[in-house]
Amino acid sequence: ARALICRPAVLLADEPTGDLDDENTHIVLRLLREVADRGTAVLLVTHETEATAYADSLYRMDGGVLSQEK
């Protein structure tokens, strides 16, 4: 929340839903989607497969190789 106060051009989110239950995970992902819709570039790193529904682009890191999924 503190990172959003100044309306940054880019937001880096590393596992923002790591220890959350399903309901709160979806709340956070919806909020990040809203931030992106207002013009902030959001780079989200996560293991949450549900996050793909909120993404414009999806990249996967596997064995040190980055590839575009979507």
GROMACS elastic network, one bead per residue, 0.5 to 0.9 nm:
[ bonds ]
;  ai    aj funct       b0    kb
    1     4     6  0.53953   500
    1     5     6  0.69132   500
    2     5     6  0.55754   500
    2     6     6  0.82231   500
    3     6     6  0.68931   500
    3     7     6  0.77292   500
    3     8     6  0.74798   500
    3    11     6  0.75583   500
    4     7     6  0.51528   500
    4     8     6  0.65000   500
    4    11     6  0.79633   500
    4    35     6  0.84266   500
    5     8     6  0.79999   500
    7    10     6  0.86786   500
    7    35     6  0.87831   500
    7    40     6  0.75315   500
    8    11     6  0.64901   500
    8    40     6  0.65089   500
    8    41     6  0.85012   500
    9    39     6  0.73645   500
    9    41     6  0.61341   500
    9    42     6  0.86412   500
   10    39     6  0.89821   500
   10    40     6  0.55052   500
   10    42     6  0.58904   500
   10    43     6  0.75841   500
   11    36     6  0.89679   500
   11    40     6  0.68469   500
   11    41     6  0.61304   500
   11    43     6  0.62020   500
   11    44     6  0.82478   500
   12    41     6  0.84954   500
   12    42     6  0.60870   500
   12    44     6  0.62188   500
   12    45     6  0.81327   500
   13    16     6  0.58380   500
   13    42     6  0.72839   500
   13    43     6  0.60701   500
   13    45     6  0.62307   500
   13    46     6  0.84553   500
   14    17     6  0.86801   500
   14    18     6  0.88221   500
   14    43     6  0.82410   500
   14    44     6  0.60025   500
   14    46     6  0.66044   500
   15    18     6  0.51595   500
   15    19     6  0.87757   500
   15    44     6  0.72579   500
   15    45     6  0.56334   500
   15    47     6  0.74081   500
   15    48     6  0.84347   500
   16    19     6  0.83148   500
   16    20     6  0.86382   500
   16    25     6  0.84380   500
   16    28     6  0.76805   500
   16    29     6  0.87117   500
   16    44     6  0.79934   500
   16    45     6  0.81481   500
   16    46     6  0.75718   500
   17    20     6  0.53312   500
   17    21     6  0.82442   500
   17    24     6  0.78185   500
   17    25     6  0.53911   500
   17    26     6  0.87030   500
   17    28     6  0.70519   500
   17    29     6  0.81018   500
   17    46     6  0.77795   500
   17    48     6  0.78296   500
   18    21     6  0.89048   500
   18    25     6  0.83580   500
   18    46     6  0.77348   500
   18    47     6  0.81477   500
   18    48     6  0.81333   500
   19    25     6  0.87058   500
   20    23     6  0.79529   500
   20    24     6  0.58623   500
   20    25     6  0.56672   500
   21    24     6  0.55630   500
   21    25     6  0.60216   500
   21    26     6  0.87826   500
   22    25     6  0.50095   500
   22    26     6  0.63191   500
   22    27     6  0.87222   500
   23    26     6  0.53967   500
   23    27     6  0.64182   500
   23    28     6  0.89159   500
   24    28     6  0.61845   500
   24    29     6  0.85323   500
   25    28     6  0.52984   500
   25    29     6  0.62060   500
   25    30     6  0.86083   500
   25    48     6  0.87514   500
   25    50     6  0.87505   500
   25    51     6  0.89217   500
   26    29     6  0.50312   500
   26    30     6  0.59848   500
   26    31     6  0.84870   500
   26    50     6  0.80922   500
   26    51     6  0.83449   500
   27    30     6  0.51840   500
   27    31     6  0.62044   500
   27    32     6  0.87036   500
   28    31     6  0.50731   500
   28    32     6  0.62025   500
   28    33     6  0.85888   500
   29    32     6  0.51032   500
   29    33     6  0.61469   500
   29    34     6  0.86645   500
   29    50     6  0.87372   500
   29    51     6  0.66745   500
   29    54     6  0.68633   500
   30    34     6  0.62322   500
   30    35     6  0.86931   500
   30    54     6  0.72916   500
   31    34     6  0.50460   500
   31    35     6  0.62849   500
   31    36     6  0.86921   500
   32    35     6  0.50082   500
   32    36     6  0.62503   500
   32    37     6  0.86166   500
   32    42     6  0.72278   500
   32    44     6  0.88909   500
   32    54     6  0.84884   500
   33    36     6  0.50512   500
   33    37     6  0.61374   500
   33    38     6  0.87303   500
   33    42     6  0.82065   500
   33    54     6  0.61560   500
   33    55     6  0.76533   500
   34    38     6  0.63569   500
   34    39     6  0.89676   500
   35    38     6  0.52265   500
   35    39     6  0.68193   500
   35    40     6  0.58729   500
   35    41     6  0.81722   500
   35    42     6  0.77338   500
   36    39     6  0.52521   500
   36    41     6  0.57254   500
   36    42     6  0.59710   500
   37    40     6  0.72066   500
   37    41     6  0.88461   500
   44    51     6  0.87064   500
   44    55     6  0.89811   500
   45    48     6  0.89436   500
   46    49     6  0.79854   500
   46    51     6  0.77246   500
   47    50     6  0.88591   500
   47    51     6  0.84233   500
   48    51     6  0.56975   500
   48    52     6  0.81033   500
   49    52     6  0.59666   500
   49    53     6  0.83394   500
   50    53     6  0.60171   500
   50    54     6  0.78601   500
   51    54     6  0.54530   500
   51    55     6  0.66812   500
   52    55     6  0.52242   500
   52    56     6  0.83466   500
   52    57     6  0.83934   500
   52    58     6  0.69246   500
   53    56     6  0.86007   500
   55    58     6  0.64963   500
   55    70     6  0.89320   500
   56    70     6  0.78491   500
   57    68     6  0.76782   500
   57    69     6  0.74948   500
   57    70     6  0.54869   500
   58    67     6  0.86513   500
   58    68     6  0.59679   500
   58    69     6  0.51894   500
   58    70     6  0.51540   500
   59    66     6  0.65998   500
   59    67     6  0.55023   500
   59    69     6  0.53088   500
   59    70     6  0.73225   500
   60    65     6  0.79864   500
   60    66     6  0.56470   500
   60    67     6  0.54544   500
   60    68     6  0.63917   500
   60    69     6  0.66301   500
   61    64     6  0.59997   500
   61    65     6  0.54502   500
   61    67     6  0.66106   500
   62    65     6  0.52882   500
   62    66     6  0.66073   500
   62    67     6  0.81648   500
   63    66     6  0.84496   500
